[in-house]
């Protein structure tokens, strides 16, 4: 599976990276970015009036991508829970697992 993890709260980046390492997820890519709604409201004058409407808690995000299986992701979430990081309950981010048909 190909994992795409979108982390909304940057303060948990170290915790998530350590949990992924503990789960054996290797060759991980970490990207930093800005949400589209934040970019639009602050870079495009047409949308400046919507600054208060868009959620301010998701202004910036980290994308973490790697090849991982479901068991590794479950292990990572358990490790985070043991560290008192409630990834799912506190809506710290989202994880998408995509099937891989072929790796070259």
N, CA, C and O atoms as CSV, one atom per row, in Angstrom:
chain,resi,resn,atom,element,x,y,z
A,1,UNK,N,N,0.847,-1.173,0.000
A,1,UNK,CA,C,0.000,0.000,0.000
A,1,UNK,C,C,0.900,1.246,0.000
A,1,UNK,O,O,2.007,1.242,0.539
A,2,UNK,N,N,0.385,2.295,-0.618
A,2,UNK,CA,C,1.092,3.564,-0.569
A,2,UNK,C,C,0.344,4.451,0.411
A,2,UNK,O,O,-0.848,4.707,0.245
A,3,UNK,N,N,1.049,4.918,1.432
A,3,UNK,CA,C,0.459,5.723,2.485
A,3,UNK,C,C,0.687,7.196,2.194
A,3,UNK,O,O,1.801,7.622,1.888
A,4,UNK,N,N,-0.382,7.960,2.294
A,4,UNK,CA,C,-0.290,9.416,2.275
A,4,UNK,C,C,-0.904,9.887,3.581
A,4,UNK,O,O,-2.094,9.688,3.826
A,5,UNK,N,N,-0.096,10.504,4.409
A,5,UNK,CA,C,-0.535,10.987,5.715
A,5,UNK,C,C,-0.498,12.509,5.668
A,5,UNK,O,O,0.552,13.103,5.423
A,6,UNK,N,N,-1.630,13.129,5.901
A,6,UNK,CA,C,-1.713,14.578,5.955
A,6,UNK,C,C,-1.802,14.979,7.415
A,6,UNK,O,O,-2.788,14.685,8.091
A,7,UNK,N,N,-0.769,15.650,7.897
A,7,UNK,CA,C,-0.669,16.036,9.302
A,7,UNK,C,C,-1.050,17.508,9.440
A,7,UNK,O,O,-0.377,18.387,8.903
A,8,UNK,N,N,-2.144,17.765,10.171
A,8,UNK,CA,C,-2.635,19.133,10.325
A,8,UNK,C,C,-1.935,19.907,11.439
A,8,UNK,O,O,-1.884,21.137,11.399
A,9,UNK,N,N,-1.406,19.211,12.414
A,9,UNK,CA,C,-0.809,19.878,13.575
A,9,UNK,C,C,0.688,19.570,13.610
A,9,UNK,O,O,1.108,18.478,13.989
A,10,UNK,N,N,1.478,20.563,13.204
A,10,UNK,CA,C,2.921,20.385,13.045
A,10,UNK,C,C,3.628,19.990,14.340
A,10,UNK,O,O,4.700,19.387,14.296
A,11,UNK,N,N,3.045,20.319,15.484
A,11,UNK,CA,C,3.715,19.995,16.751
A,11,UNK,C,C,3.823,18.484,16.966
A,11,UNK,O,O,4.588,18.039,17.822
A,12,UNK,N,N,3.067,17.688,16.201
A,12,UNK,CA,C,3.123,16.232,16.330
A,12,UNK,C,C,4.009,15.567,15.279
A,12,UNK,O,O,4.067,14.339,15.211
A,13,UNK,N,N,4.693,16.357,14.466
A,13,UNK,CA,C,5.513,15.788,13.394
A,13,UNK,C,C,6.578,14.830,13.925
A,13,UNK,O,O,6.744,13.738,13.381
A,14,UNK,N,N,7.297,15.216,14.970
A,14,UNK,CA,C,8.331,14.341,15.531
A,14,UNK,C,C,7.734,13.045,16.068
A,14,UNK,O,O,8.301,11.971,15.868
A,15,UNK,N,N,6.599,13.138,16.743
A,15,UNK,CA,C,5.935,11.948,17.275
A,15,UNK,C,C,5.531,10.995,16.158
A,15,UNK,O,O,5.733,9.785,16.268
A,16,UNK,N,N,4.963,11.535,15.083
A,16,UNK,CA,C,4.528,10.703,13.965
A,16,UNK,C,C,5.727,10.059,13.277
A,16,UNK,O,O,5.684,8.876,12.937
A,17,UNK,N,N,6.786,10.818,13.071
A,17,UNK,CA,C,7.982,10.259,12.417
A,17,UNK,C,C,8.600,9.141,13.258
A,17,UNK,O,O,9.024,8.117,12.722
A,18,UNK,N,N,8.651,9.339,14.566
A,18,UNK,CA,C,9.198,8.292,15.443
A,18,UNK,C,C,8.324,7.045,15.425
A,18,UNK,O,O,8.841,5.928,15.405
A,19,UNK,N,N,7.015,7.222,15.432
A,19,UNK,CA,C,6.093,6.089,15.402
A,19,UNK,C,C,6.214,5.326,14.079
A,19,UNK,O,O,6.155,4.097,14.065
A,20,UNK,N,N,6.382,6.051,12.970
A,20,UNK,CA,C,6.578,5.397,11.675
A,20,UNK,C,C,7.878,4.599,11.660
A,20,UNK,O,O,7.923,3.486,11.136
A,21,UNK,N,N,8.928,5.168,12.232
A,21,UNK,CA,C,10.201,4.455,12.302
A,21,UNK,C,C,10.071,3.194,13.155
A,21,UNK,O,O,10.602,2.142,12.798
A,22,UNK,N,N,9.366,3.300,14.278
A,22,UNK,CA,C,9.141,2.136,15.141
A,22,UNK,C,C,8.342,1.057,14.421
A,22,UNK,O,O,8.532,-0.134,14.668
A,23,UNK,N,N,7.447,1.477,13.528
A,23,UNK,CA,C,6.614,0.530,12.779
A,23,UNK,C,C,7.365,-0.093,11.605
A,23,UNK,O,O,6.854,-0.995,10.941
A,24,UNK,N,N,8.577,0.392,11.352
A,24,UNK,CA,C,9.373,-0.161,10.262
A,24,UNK,C,C,9.087,0.444,8.902
A,24,UNK,O,O,9.454,-0.131,7.877
A,25,UNK,N,N,8.442,1.591,8.881
A,25,UNK,CA,C,8.170,2.274,7.615
A,25,UNK,C,C,9.423,3.049,7.223
A,25,UNK,O,O,9.875,3.936,7.948
A,26,UNK,N,N,9.973,2.701,6.067
A,26,UNK,CA,C,11.233,3.300,5.618
A,26,UNK,C,C,11.025,4.069,4.321
A,26,UNK,O,O,9.947,4.032,3.728
A,27,UNK,N,N,12.067,4.762,3.892
A,27,UNK,CA,C,12.040,5.552,2.659
A,27,UNK,C,C,10.858,6.506,2.639
A,27,UNK,O,O,10.114,6.586,1.662
A,28,UNK,N,N,10.706,7.218,3.729
A,28,UNK,CA,C,9.576,8.136,3.904
A,28,UNK,C,C,9.933,9.516,3.369
A,28,UNK,O,O,11.061,9.986,3.520
A,29,UNK,N,N,8.958,10.150,2.746
A,29,UNK,CA,C,9.125,11.511,2.228
A,29,UNK,C,C,8.240,12.434,3.061
A,29,UNK,O,O,7.065,12.142,3.283
A,30,UNK,N,N,8.809,13.548,3.520
A,30,UNK,CA,C,8.046,14.536,4.295
A,30,UNK,C,C,8.080,15.855,3.529
A,30,UNK,O,O,9.148,16.385,3.221
A,31,UNK,N,N,6.896,16.369,3.231
A,31,UNK,CA,C,6.761,17.643,2.531
A,31,UNK,C,C,5.974,18.607,3.411
A,31,UNK,O,O,5.081,18.199,4.153
A,32,UNK,N,N,6.316,19.888,3.321
A,32,UNK,CA,C,5.571,20.911,4.050
A,32,UNK,C,C,4.800,21.737,3.038
A,32,UNK,O,O,5.297,22.029,1.951
A,33,UNK,N,N,3.588,22.109,3.402
A,33,UNK,CA,C,2.777,22.876,2.471
A,33,UNK,C,C,1.783,23.770,3.158
A,33,UNK,O,O,1.686,23.813,4.385
A,34,UNK,N,N,1.052,24.478,2.338
A,34,UNK,CA,C,0.060,25.433,2.798
A,34,UNK,C,C,-1.286,25.006,2.223
A,34,UNK,O,O,-1.364,24.630,1.054
A,35,UNK,N,N,-2.335,25.059,3.021
A,35,UNK,CA,C,-3.648,24.640,2.534
A,35,UNK,C,C,-4.128,25.596,1.441
A,35,UNK,O,O,-3.775,26.775,1.426
A,36,UNK,N,N,-4.932,25.066,0.540
A,36,UNK,CA,C,-5.443,25.867,-0.568
A,36,UNK,C,C,-6.293,27.033,-0.067
A,36,UNK,O,O,-6.178,28.150,-0.570
A,37,UNK,N,N,-7.147,26.771,0.925
A,37,UNK,CA,C,-8.004,27.855,1.422
A,37,UNK,C,C,-7.172,28.986,2.032
A,37,UNK,O,O,-7.491,30.161,1.851
A,38,UNK,N,N,-6.108,28.630,2.755
A,38,UNK,CA,C,-5.243,29.658,3.337
A,38,UNK,C,C,-4.520,30.429,2.243
A,38,UNK,O,O,-4.435,31.656,2.298
A,39,UNK,N,N,-4.006,29.724,1.262
A,39,UNK,CA,C,-3.276,30.359,0.162
A,39,UNK,C,C,-4.192,31.315,-0.604
A,39,UNK,O,O,-3.798,32.434,-0.935
A,40,UNK,N,N,-5.404,30.868,-0.880
A,40,UNK,CA,C,-6.344,31.710,-1.628
A,40,UNK,C,C,-6.717,32.971,-0.857
A,40,UNK,O,O,-6.728,34.064,-1.422
A,41,UNK,N,N,-7.022,32.825,0.428
A,41,UNK,CA,C,-7.493,33.985,1.192
A,41,UNK,C,C,-6.393,35.006,1.457
A,41,UNK,O,O,-6.688,36.182,1.672
A,42,UNK,N,N,-5.133,34.580,1.447
A,42,UNK,CA,C,-4.058,35.527,1.731
A,42,UNK,C,C,-3.270,35.951,0.495
A,42,UNK,O,O,-2.505,36.913,0.557
A,43,UNK,N,N,-3.444,35.252,-0.626
A,43,UNK,CA,C,-2.691,35.595,-1.838
A,43,UNK,C,C,-3.565,36.154,-2.953
A,43,UNK,O,O,-3.057,36.793,-3.874
A,44,UNK,N,N,-4.855,35.925,-2.884
A,44,UNK,CA,C,-5.753,36.363,-3.942
A,44,UNK,C,C,-6.763,37.351,-3.362
A,44,UNK,O,O,-7.635,36.952,-2.590
A,45,UNK,N,N,-6.663,38.618,-3.716
A,45,UNK,CA,C,-7.548,39.637,-3.142
A,45,UNK,C,C,-9.034,39.322,-3.289
A,45,UNK,O,O,-9.836,39.727,-2.449
A,46,UNK,N,N,-9.404,38.612,-4.335
A,46,UNK,CA,C,-10.800,38.259,-4.570
A,46,UNK,C,C,-11.397,37.472,-3.402
A,46,UNK,O,O,-12.586,37.597,-3.112
A,47,UNK,N,N,-10.558,36.650,-2.723
A,47,UNK,CA,C,-11.025,35.792,-1.635
A,47,UNK,C,C,-10.708,36.342,-0.246
A,47,UNK,O,O,-10.956,35.661,0.749
A,48,UNK,N,N,-10.173,37.545,-0.154
A,48,UNK,CA,C,-9.774,38.105,1.143
A,48,UNK,C,C,-10.940,38.218,2.120
A,48,UNK,O,O,-10.739,38.128,3.331
A,49,UNK,N,N,-12.138,38.410,1.618
A,49,UNK,CA,C,-13.314,38.525,2.485
A,49,UNK,C,C,-13.684,37.228,3.180
A,49,UNK,O,O,-14.466,37.234,4.131
A,50,UNK,N,N,-13.122,36.103,2.709
A,50,UNK,CA,C,-13.444,34.798,3.285
A,50,UNK,C,C,-12.465,34.373,4.382
A,50,UNK,O,O,-12.551,33.244,4.864
A,51,UNK,N,N,-11.554,35.230,4.783
A,51,UNK,CA,C,-10.530,34.865,5.770
A,51,UNK,C,C,-11.126,34.310,7.053
A,51,UNK,O,O,-10.585,33.357,7.613
A,52,UNK,N,N,-12.200,34.864,7.522
A,52,UNK,CA,C,-12.820,34.398,8.770
A,52,UNK,C,C,-13.656,33.144,8.563
A,52,UNK,O,O,-13.931,32.423,9.522
A,53,UNK,N,N,-14.063,32.872,7.330
A,53,UNK,CA,C,-14.915,31.713,7.040
A,53,UNK,C,C,-14.141,30.415,6.978
A,53,UNK,O,O,-14.622,29.386,7.452
A,54,UNK,N,N,-12.943,30.444,6.399
A,54,UNK,CA,C,-12.150,29.220,6.256
A,54,UNK,C,C,-11.523,28.851,7.590
A,54,UNK,O,O,-11.161,29.726,8.376
A,55,UNK,N,N,-11.396,27.562,7.844
A,55,UNK,CA,C,-10.817,27.094,9.093
A,55,UNK,C,C,-9.372,27.521,9.254
A,55,UNK,O,O,-8.539,27.217,8.401
A,56,UNK,N,N,-9.066,28.212,10.321
A,56,UNK,CA,C,-7.704,28.706,10.522
A,56,UNK,C,C,-6.779,27.641,11.101
A,56,UNK,O,O,-5.559,27.801,11.051
A,57,UNK,N,N,-7.329,26.555,11.649
A,57,UNK,CA,C,-6.478,25.536,12.274
A,57,UNK,C,C,-5.759,24.662,11.254
A,57,UNK,O,O,-4.821,23.946,11.606
A,58,UNK,N,N,-6.193,24.714,9.977
A,58,UNK,CA,C,-5.568,23.882,8.946
A,58,UNK,C,C,-4.853,24.747,7.916
A,58,UNK,O,O,-4.970,24.504,6.714
A,59,UNK,N,N,-4.111,25.754,8.375
A,59,UNK,CA,C,-3.422,26.659,7.472
A,59,UNK,C,C,-2.238,25.976,6.801
A,59,UNK,O,O,-2.047,26.103,5.591
A,60,UNK,N,N,-1.461,25.269,7.567
A,60,UNK,CA,C,-0.262,24.622,7.052
A,60,UNK,C,C,-0.352,23.138,7.356
A,60,UNK,O,O,-1.012,22.726,8.310
A,61,UNK,N,N,0.303,22.357,6.552
A,61,UNK,CA,C,0.217,20.920,6.712
A,61,UNK,C,C,1.537,20.263,6.322
A,61,UNK,O,O,2.340,20.842,5.590
A,62,UNK,N,N,1.744,19.078,6.810
A,62,UNK,CA,C,2.863,18.245,6.391
A,62,UNK,C,C,2.273,17.026,5.691
A,62,UNK,O,O,1.299,16.444,6.168
A,63,UNK,N,N,2.850,16.648,4.584
A,63,UNK,CA,C,2.478,15.419,3.903
A,63,UNK,C,C,3.599,14.422,4.111
A,63,UNK,O,O,4.765,14.722,3.853
A,64,UNK,N,N,3.249,13.248,4.571
A,64,UNK,CA,C,4.222,12.183,4.783
A,64,UNK,C,C,3.800,11.029,3.886
A,64,UNK,O,O,2.677,10.533,3.983
A,65,UNK,N,N,4.703,10.608,3.017
A,65,UNK,CA,C,4.380,9.563,2.050
A,65,UNK,C,C,5.396,8.436,2.147
A,65,UNK,O,O,6.593,8.672,2.315
A,66,UNK,N,N,4.900,7.202,2.039
A,66,UNK,CA,C,5.778,6.031,2.105
A,66,UNK,C,C,5.005,4.793,1.680
A,66,UNK,O,O,3.776,4.797,1.601
A,67,UNK,N,N,5.749,3.746,1.412
A,67,UNK,CA,C,5.135,2.445,1.179
A,67,UNK,C,C,5.002,1.775,2.537
A,67,UNK,O,O,5.987,1.601,3.255
A,68,UNK,N,N,3.774,1.401,2.883
A,68,UNK,CA,C,3.507,0.786,4.188
A,68,UNK,C,C,2.279,-0.101,4.068
A,68,UNK,O,O,1.385,0.158,3.262
A,69,UNK,N,N,2.248,-1.144,4.876
A,69,UNK,CA,C,1.045,-1.980,4.867
A,69,UNK,C,C,0.139,-1.575,6.026
A,69,UNK,O,O,0.529,-0.800,6.899
A,70,UNK,N,N,-1.051,-2.105,6.015
A,70,UNK,CA,C,-2.044,-1.720,7.015
A,70,UNK,C,C,-1.596,-2.068,8.440
A,70,UNK,O,O,-1.885,-1.328,9.380
A,71,UNK,N,N,-0.901,-3.179,8.594
A,71,UNK,CA,C,-0.414,-3.575,9.920
A,71,UNK,C,C,0.588,-2.552,10.458
A,71,UNK,O,O,0.579,-2.249,11.651
A,72,UNK,N,N,1.440,-2.025,9.599
A,72,UNK,CA,C,2.405,-1.011,10.036
A,72,UNK,C,C,1.693,0.274,10.463
A,72,UNK,O,O,2.092,0.913,11.436
A,73,UNK,N,N,0.654,0.644,9.744
A,73,UNK,CA,C,-0.089,1.854,10.103
A,73,UNK,C,C,-0.818,1.659,11.427
A,73,UNK,O,O,-0.841,2.559,12.266
A,74,UNK,N,N,-1.408,0.488,11.613
A,74,UNK,CA,C,-2.060,0.189,12.897
A,74,UNK,C,C,-1.053,0.229,14.040
A,74,UNK,O,O,-1.351,0.747,15.117
A,75,UNK,N,N,0.140,-0.317,13.807
A,75,UNK,CA,C,1.199,-0.288,14.828
A,75,UNK,C,C,1.599,1.159,15.127
A,75,UNK,O,O,1.773,1.530,16.288
A,76,UNK,N,N,1.743,1.972,14.078
A,76,UNK,CA,C,2.105,3.376,14.265
A,76,UNK,C,C,1.054,4.098,15.108
A,76,UNK,O,O,1.398,4.857,16.015
A,77,UNK,N,N,-0.234,3.862,14.808
A,77,UNK,CA,C,-1.300,4.506,15.577
A,77,UNK,C,C,-1.301,4.048,17.031
A,77,UNK,O,O,-1.575,4.838,17.935
A,78,UNK,N,N,-0.992,2.762,17.257
A,78,UNK,CA,C,-0.879,2.258,18.632
A,78,UNK,C,C,0.288,2.913,19.365
A,78,UNK,O,O,0.170,3.266,20.538
A,79,UNK,N,N,1.414,3.073,18.673
A,79,UNK,CA,C,2.574,3.742,19.281
A,79,UNK,C,C,2.237,5.187,19.653
A,79,UNK,O,O,2.624,5.671,20.717
A,80,UNK,N,N,1.523,5.860,18.775
A,80,UNK,CA,C,1.129,7.242,19.073
A,80,UNK,C,C,0.205,7.288,20.276
A,80,UNK,O,O,0.324,8.171,21.126
A,81,UNK,N,N,-0.715,6.337,20.347
A,81,UNK,CA,C,-1.655,6.288,21.474
A,81,UNK,C,C,-0.906,6.082,22.789
A,81,UNK,O,O,-1.244,6.684,23.809
A,82,UNK,N,N,0.134,5.210,22.753
A,82,UNK,CA,C,0.946,4.986,23.952
A,82,UNK,C,C,1.719,6.227,24.367
A,82,UNK,O,O,2.054,6.400,25.539
A,83,UNK,N,N,2.002,7.091,23.390
A,83,UNK,CA,C,2.693,8.358,23.677
A,83,UNK,C,C,1.700,9.469,24.009
A,83,UNK,O,O,2.071,10.640,24.087
A,84,UNK,N,N,0.431,9.090,24.207
A,84,UNK,CA,C,-0.649,10.024,24.529
A,84,UNK,C,C,-0.932,11.001,23.391
A,84,UNK,O,O,-1.330,12.142,23.626
A,85,UNK,N,N,-0.723,10.544,22.156
A,85,UNK,CA,C,-1.079,11.307,20.972
A,85,UNK,C,C,-2.264,10.598,20.339
A,85,UNK,O,O,-2.127,9.506,19.786
A,86,UNK,N,N,-3.417,11.221,20.424
A,86,UNK,CA,C,-4.651,10.612,19.917
A,86,UNK,C,C,-4.904,11.102,18.493
A,86,UNK,O,O,-5.678,12.032,18.267
A,87,UNK,N,N,-4.239,10.460,17.545
A,87,UNK,CA,C,-4.261,10.878,16.142
A,87,UNK,C,C,-5.682,10.971,15.596
A,87,UNK,O,O,-6.043,11.966,14.969
A,88,UNK,N,N,-6.474,9.955,15.828
A,88,UNK,CA,C,-7.836,9.911,15.279
A,88,UNK,C,C,-8.778,10.789,16.092
A,88,UNK,O,O,-9.491,11.618,15.527
A,89,UNK,N,N,-8.790,10.618,17.404
A,89,UNK,CA,C,-9.735,11.332,18.267
A,89,UNK,C,C,-9.550,12.847,18.225
A,89,UNK,O,O,-10.529,13.593,18.240
A,90,UNK,N,N,-8.303,13.300,18.174
A,90,UNK,CA,C,-8.020,14.735,18.177
A,90,UNK,C,C,-7.919,15.326,16.771
A,90,UNK,O,O,-7.566,16.495,16.617
A,91,UNK,N,N,-8.222,14.538,15.757
A,91,UNK,CA,C,-8.178,14.974,14.361
A,91,UNK,C,C,-6.861,15.653,14.022
A,91,UNK,O,O,-6.828,16.762,13.490
A,92,UNK,N,N,-5.785,14.963,14.340
A,92,UNK,CA,C,-4.447,15.472,14.089
A,92,UNK,C,C,-4.098,15.390,12.604
A,92,UNK,O,O,-3.262,16.152,12.119
A,93,UNK,N,N,-4.722,14.488,11.898
A,93,UNK,CA,C,-4.458,14.339,10.473
A,93,UNK,C,C,-5.340,13.290,9.850
A,93,UNK,O,O,-6.274,12.783,10.471
A,94,UNK,N,N,-5.028,12.973,8.605
A,94,UNK,CA,C,-5.733,11.922,7.872
A,94,UNK,C,C,-4.704,11.009,7.231
A,94,UNK,O,O,-3.605,11.436,6.876
A,95,UNK,N,N,-5.081,9.738,7.090
A,95,UNK,CA,C,-4.214,8.762,6.440
A,95,UNK,C,C,-4.993,8.109,5.315
A,95,UNK,O,O,-6.123,7.657,5.505
A,96,UNK,N,N,-4.384,8.064,4.152
A,96,UNK,CA,C,-4.968,7.397,2.996
A,96,UNK,C,C,-4.012,6.286,2.579
A,96,UNK,O,O,-2.811,6.511,2.431
A,97,UNK,N,N,-4.554,5.087,2.391
A,97,UNK,CA,C,-3.761,3.965,1.902
A,97,UNK,C,C,-4.254,3.611,0.508
A,97,UNK,O,O,-5.436,3.330,0.309
A,98,UNK,N,N,-3.356,3.625,-0.439
A,98,UNK,CA,C,-3.691,3.317,-1.823
A,98,UNK,C,C,-3.039,2.011,-2.234
A,98,UNK,O,O,-1.873,1.785,-1.913
A,99,UNK,N,N,-3.751,1.151,-2.928
A,99,UNK,CA,C,-3.146,-0.103,-3.368
A,99,UNK,C,C,-2.061,0.151,-4.426
A,99,UNK,O,O,-2.147,1.085,-5.223
A,100,UNK,N,N,-1.065,-0.694,-4.403
A,100,UNK,CA,C,0.022,-0.611,-5.380
A,100,UNK,C,C,-0.080,-1.831,-6.289
A,100,UNK,O,O,-0.056,-2.969,-5.822
A,101,UNK,N,N,-0.193,-1.585,-7.573
A,101,UNK,CA,C,-0.277,-2.694,-8.511
A,101,UNK,C,C,1.090,-3.198,-8.911
A,101,UNK,O,O,1.277,-4.392,-9.145
A,102,UNK,N,N,2.058,-2.279,-8.990
A,102,UNK,CA,C,3.383,-2.688,-9.443
A,102,UNK,C,C,4.429,-1.700,-8.938
A,102,UNK,O,O,4.205,-0.490,-8.962
A,103,UNK,N,N,5.551,-2.205,-8.488
A,103,UNK,CA,C,6.660,-1.371,-8.063
A,103,UNK,C,C,7.861,-1.683,-8.941
A,103,UNK,O,O,8.225,-2.847,-9.113
A,104,UNK,N,N,8.469,-0.654,-9.491
A,104,UNK,CA,C,9.629,-0.869,-10.377
A,104,UNK,C,C,10.851,-0.243,-9.749
A,104,UNK,O,O,11.939,-0.304,-10.322
